[in-house]
Amino acid sequence: MIPLPYTVGVRTYTPAAPDAHNNPAETYAPPVEVAAIWWPGGSSEPAVPGHDRVIVDLVLVVASTTSIGPYDRVMVGGKEFEVIGYPEDFDHGPWWQPGCTPVNLRAVEA
């Protein structure tokens, strides 16, 4: 078992009815503490090269059993980040299942 020495707060996204201007409203649950393995610094370079590029500010590595998905918010080191897409899955390899998954995050500007 890989140790989980850090704790972050995850706020689950829930879509709500559009506002008076027909813009989608965003609601988030109160933060839930989640154990994390590590997070390396981010990069200004895209995580995956290609035509549709996304800047990843931070990659958070959590246990594979962690429930986290697109648009969720994560508090890491006093800063808020939004989950970009679904977590990556490395637990279905033929030789090794690490039990952890990287989650791509983008900084939330107030």
C-alpha positions as CSV (number, residue, x, y, z in Angstrom):
1,M,0.0,0.0,0.0
2,I,1.3,3.4,-0.9
3,P,1.3,5.9,2.0
4,L,-1.1,8.9,1.8
5,P,0.7,11.5,3.9
6,Y,-1.2,14.7,2.8
7,T,-4.8,15.9,3.1
8,V,-6.7,18.0,0.6
9,G,-10.3,19.3,0.6
10,V,-12.6,18.2,-2.3
11,R,-15.8,20.1,-3.0
12,T,-18.1,18.1,-5.3
13,Y,-19.7,20.0,-8.2
14,T,-23.4,19.8,-8.8
15,P,-25.0,21.5,-11.8
16,A,-27.9,23.7,-10.9
17,A,-30.8,25.3,-12.8
18,P,-29.7,28.2,-15.1
19,D,-29.8,31.7,-13.6
20,A,-32.0,34.6,-14.9
21,H,-29.6,35.1,-17.9
22,N,-29.7,31.4,-18.8
23,N,-26.1,30.9,-17.6
24,P,-25.4,27.6,-15.9
25,A,-25.2,28.0,-12.2
26,E,-22.5,26.2,-10.2
27,T,-22.9,24.8,-6.8
28,Y,-20.4,22.9,-4.7
29,A,-20.7,20.7,-1.6
30,P,-18.8,21.6,1.5
31,P,-15.2,20.4,1.4
32,V,-14.5,16.7,2.3
33,E,-11.0,15.8,3.5
34,V,-9.3,13.4,1.1
35,A,-5.9,11.7,1.6
36,A,-3.3,12.4,-1.1
37,I,0.0,10.9,-2.1
38,W,1.7,13.9,-3.6
39,W,1.5,16.8,-6.0
40,P,4.4,18.0,-8.1
41,G,4.6,21.6,-9.3
42,G,2.6,22.5,-12.4
43,S,3.8,23.6,-15.8
44,S,2.9,26.2,-18.3
45,E,3.3,23.5,-21.0
46,P,0.3,21.4,-22.0
47,A,0.1,18.0,-20.3
48,V,-0.6,16.3,-23.6
49,P,0.5,17.8,-26.9
50,G,-2.1,18.1,-29.6
51,H,-4.5,20.5,-31.2
52,D,-6.8,20.9,-28.2
53,R,-4.4,21.9,-25.5
54,V,-5.2,22.4,-21.8
55,I,-2.8,24.1,-19.4
56,V,-2.4,22.0,-16.2
57,D,-1.4,24.1,-13.2
58,L,-1.1,21.1,-10.8
59,V,-1.3,17.3,-10.9
60,L,-2.6,15.8,-7.7
61,V,-2.1,12.1,-7.0
62,V,-4.7,10.5,-4.9
63,A,-5.8,6.9,-4.1
64,S,-7.7,5.2,-7.0
65,T,-10.7,4.8,-4.8
66,T,-11.1,8.5,-4.3
67,S,-14.4,9.8,-5.8
68,I,-13.5,12.9,-7.9
69,G,-14.6,14.1,-11.2
70,P,-14.8,17.0,-13.7
71,Y,-15.5,20.5,-12.4
72,D,-15.0,19.4,-8.7
73,R,-12.9,21.9,-6.7
74,V,-9.9,20.9,-4.7
75,M,-8.1,22.9,-2.0
76,V,-4.4,22.3,-2.1
77,G,-2.0,24.2,0.1
78,G,-4.5,27.0,0.6
79,K,-5.2,27.5,-3.1
80,E,-8.3,26.4,-5.0
81,F,-8.1,24.3,-8.2
82,E,-10.7,22.9,-10.6
83,V,-10.5,19.3,-11.8
84,I,-9.9,19.1,-15.6
85,G,-11.6,16.1,-17.1
86,Y,-11.6,12.7,-15.4
87,P,-8.7,11.3,-13.3
88,E,-6.2,9.2,-15.2
89,D,-6.3,5.4,-14.6
90,F,-3.2,3.3,-14.3
91,D,-4.7,0.4,-12.3
92,H,-5.4,-1.8,-15.3
93,G,-1.9,-2.6,-16.4
94,P,-0.7,-6.2,-16.9
95,W,2.1,-6.2,-14.3
96,W,1.4,-3.5,-11.8
97,Q,-1.6,-1.7,-10.3
98,P,-0.3,1.3,-8.3
99,G,-3.6,2.0,-6.5
100,C,-3.2,5.7,-7.2
101,T,-4.4,8.1,-9.9
102,P,-3.3,11.5,-11.1
103,V,-5.8,14.3,-11.3
104,N,-5.2,17.3,-13.5
105,L,-6.0,20.6,-11.9
106,R,-6.4,24.2,-13.1
107,A,-6.0,27.2,-10.7
108,V,-9.3,29.0,-9.9
109,E,-8.9,32.8,-10.0
110,A,-11.3,34.8,-7.9
